[in-house]
Amino acid sequence: MKTLSINIILLISIIAVFSSCGIIDQSRAMRNFGKCSFWLRDVQDITLAGVDMQYVDQFSDLSFPETARITAAVLSGDLPLSFILNVEVYNPNPEKAIMNEFKWILFIDDIEITNGIVDRRVEVSPNGGIALLPISLSIDLFDALSAENADAIINFGFNLAGLGGDPSRIKLKAKPSVYVSGKRINYLGYITIEEEI
């Protein structure tokens, strides 16, 4: 009986040691994620009011039905914009970087547009590994920019699609986190990524 008790105590001690090692490894991997370099690689699959804007270089490239569709959306006060924002993550650390969740806030031209969560595990290999983190966004420009006038809203949509004269300033504030023993551990502060597109 005494031997059984000693074996149980020994087993619990071993499990506790391995569990604490796992927590330390997860925390270190998330800390490495915070030390990675981030940049907005590109924007793809841009649609404005359901019109594919990906390869439109100027307003005259739009067909009459596409122009009519965008105009009708503006007149109805419903101007949906959707796109994928591709964030590239570069890991200069000698150990891999990991995150399980990525909360983000998107600002365009210093206006907070929307926020969300990427709820999937991302691992970046050590010593120069690169991973792509796609973020899908769908917003209604009239809702997001309700204080702006219609011309500013239209110009903003075209700037993001690459049709405007001035580039759009995109800022993404992000907070990665990992799950350790069923509990979420958040990165302290925010990672800020800024680009002009």
C-alpha positions as CSV (number, residue, x, y, z in Angstrom):
1,M,0.0,0.0,0.0
2,K,2.8,2.3,0.9
3,T,4.5,1.5,-2.5
4,L,1.3,2.3,-4.3
5,S,1.0,5.7,-2.6
6,I,4.6,6.6,-3.4
7,N,4.0,5.6,-7.1
8,I,0.9,7.8,-7.3
9,I,2.7,10.7,-5.8
10,L,5.6,10.2,-8.2
11,L,3.2,10.0,-11.2
12,I,1.5,13.2,-10.1
13,S,4.8,14.9,-9.7
14,I,5.9,13.8,-13.2
15,I,2.6,15.0,-14.8
16,A,3.0,18.4,-12.9
17,V,6.6,18.8,-14.2
18,F,5.6,18.1,-17.8
19,S,2.5,20.2,-17.6
20,S,4.5,23.2,-16.3
21,C,7.1,22.7,-19.1
22,G,4.2,22.8,-21.6
23,I,3.0,26.1,-20.1
24,I,6.4,27.6,-20.2
25,D,6.9,26.4,-23.8
26,Q,3.6,27.8,-24.9
27,S,4.2,31.2,-23.2
28,R,7.7,31.4,-24.8
29,A,6.3,30.6,-28.2
30,M,3.7,33.4,-27.8
31,R,6.3,35.8,-26.6
32,N,8.3,34.9,-29.7
33,F,5.2,35.7,-31.8
34,G,5.2,39.2,-30.3
35,K,8.8,39.6,-31.4
36,C,8.1,38.7,-35.0
37,S,8.0,41.3,-37.8
38,F,4.6,41.9,-39.3
39,W,3.6,43.7,-42.5
40,L,0.6,43.9,-44.8
41,R,1.6,41.9,-47.8
42,D,-1.4,42.8,-50.0
43,V,-5.2,43.1,-50.2
44,Q,-7.0,40.7,-52.4
45,D,-10.5,39.7,-53.5
46,I,-11.8,43.3,-53.2
47,T,-15.5,43.7,-54.0
48,L,-17.5,46.9,-53.7
49,A,-21.3,46.5,-53.8
50,G,-20.7,43.0,-55.2
51,V,-18.5,44.3,-58.1
52,D,-15.1,42.6,-58.4
53,M,-12.6,45.5,-58.1
54,Q,-9.4,43.4,-58.0
55,Y,-8.2,44.2,-61.5
56,V,-9.9,47.6,-62.1
57,D,-7.3,50.3,-62.6
58,Q,-9.6,53.2,-63.3
59,F,-13.3,54.1,-63.1
60,S,-13.7,53.8,-66.9
61,D,-12.7,50.1,-66.6
62,L,-16.1,49.4,-65.0
63,S,-18.9,48.2,-67.3
64,F,-22.2,50.0,-67.4
65,P,-23.9,47.4,-65.3
66,E,-21.1,47.5,-62.7
67,T,-21.3,51.3,-62.5
68,A,-25.0,51.1,-62.2
69,R,-24.7,48.5,-59.4
70,I,-22.3,50.7,-57.4
71,T,-24.5,53.8,-58.0
72,A,-27.6,52.0,-56.9
73,A,-25.8,50.8,-53.7
74,V,-24.7,54.4,-53.0
75,L,-28.2,55.8,-53.5
76,S,-29.7,53.1,-51.3
77,G,-27.3,53.9,-48.5
78,D,-25.8,50.4,-48.5
79,L,-22.2,50.2,-49.8
80,P,-20.8,46.8,-48.9
81,L,-17.0,46.3,-49.2
82,S,-15.3,43.0,-48.7
83,F,-11.6,42.0,-49.0
84,I,-8.9,39.8,-47.6
85,L,-6.0,41.5,-45.9
86,N,-2.9,39.3,-46.0
87,V,-0.6,39.8,-43.1
88,E,2.9,38.3,-43.4
89,V,4.7,37.2,-40.2
90,Y,8.5,36.9,-40.2
91,N,10.1,35.0,-37.2
92,P,13.7,36.1,-36.6
93,N,13.8,34.1,-33.3
94,P,15.8,30.9,-32.8
95,E,12.6,29.2,-31.6
96,K,9.2,28.8,-33.3
97,A,6.5,31.4,-32.7
98,I,2.9,30.3,-32.0
99,M,-0.5,31.8,-31.5
100,N,-3.9,30.3,-31.2
101,E,-6.1,33.4,-31.6
102,F,-5.6,36.8,-33.1
103,K,-7.9,39.7,-32.0
104,W,-7.6,42.7,-34.4
105,I,-8.9,46.2,-34.9
106,L,-8.7,47.8,-38.4
107,F,-8.2,51.5,-39.0
108,I,-8.3,53.0,-42.5
109,D,-7.1,56.6,-42.8
110,D,-7.2,56.8,-39.0
111,I,-10.9,55.8,-38.8
112,E,-11.7,52.7,-36.9
113,I,-13.6,50.6,-39.4
114,T,-14.2,47.1,-37.8
115,N,-12.7,44.5,-35.5
116,G,-12.7,40.7,-35.2
117,I,-10.9,37.5,-34.3
118,V,-8.8,35.1,-36.3
119,D,-9.5,31.9,-34.4
120,R,-6.9,29.4,-35.8
121,R,-3.5,28.3,-34.7
122,V,-0.5,29.9,-36.5
123,E,3.0,28.5,-36.2
124,V,6.0,30.3,-37.7
125,S,9.2,28.4,-38.1
126,P,12.4,29.8,-36.3
127,N,15.3,31.5,-37.9
128,G,13.6,33.4,-40.7
129,G,10.4,31.4,-41.1
130,I,7.5,33.2,-42.7
131,A,3.7,32.5,-42.4
132,L,0.7,34.1,-44.0
133,L,-2.2,35.2,-41.9
134,P,-5.2,36.0,-44.1
135,I,-7.9,38.2,-42.5
136,S,-11.3,38.3,-44.2
137,L,-13.3,41.5,-43.8
138,S,-16.8,42.5,-44.8
139,I,-18.1,46.0,-43.9
140,D,-20.7,48.4,-45.0
141,L,-19.0,51.7,-45.7
142,F,-22.1,53.7,-44.8
143,D,-22.3,52.1,-41.4
144,A,-18.5,52.2,-40.8
145,L,-18.2,55.9,-41.8
146,S,-21.6,57.2,-40.8
147,A,-20.2,60.6,-39.8
148,E,-18.6,61.1,-43.2
149,N,-20.3,62.5,-46.3
150,A,-21.2,60.4,-49.3
151,D,-18.3,61.7,-51.4
152,A,-15.8,60.8,-48.8
153,I,-17.3,57.3,-48.5
154,I,-17.2,56.7,-52.2
155,N,-13.6,58.0,-52.4
156,F,-12.6,55.8,-49.5
157,G,-14.0,52.7,-51.3
158,F,-12.2,53.5,-54.5
159,N,-8.9,54.3,-52.7
160,L,-8.9,50.9,-51.1
161,A,-9.6,49.3,-54.5
162,G,-6.7,51.3,-56.0
163,L,-8.9,53.6,-58.0
164,G,-8.4,56.8,-56.0
165,G,-5.7,59.4,-56.4
166,D,-4.4,59.1,-52.8
167,P,-3.3,55.9,-51.1
168,S,-5.2,54.6,-48.2
169,R,-3.4,54.3,-44.8
170,I,-4.2,51.0,-43.2
171,K,-3.4,50.2,-39.6
172,L,-4.1,46.9,-37.9
173,K,-3.8,46.6,-34.1
174,A,-3.6,43.0,-33.0
175,K,-3.4,41.1,-29.8
176,P,-2.3,37.4,-30.2
177,S,-3.0,34.8,-27.6
178,V,-2.4,31.1,-26.8
179,Y,-4.3,28.5,-24.9
180,V,-2.5,26.8,-22.1
181,S,-4.3,24.1,-20.1
182,G,-7.6,25.4,-21.4
183,K,-6.9,29.0,-20.4
184,R,-6.3,31.9,-22.8
185,I,-3.1,33.9,-22.2
186,N,-3.1,37.2,-24.1
187,Y,0.0,39.0,-25.4
188,L,0.6,42.2,-23.3
189,G,-0.3,45.3,-25.3
190,Y,-1.0,45.4,-29.0
191,I,1.1,44.7,-32.1
192,T,0.6,47.6,-34.6
193,I,1.0,47.0,-38.3
194,E,0.8,50.1,-40.6
195,E,1.0,50.3,-44.4
196,E,-0.1,52.5,-47.3
197,I,-2.0,50.7,-50.0
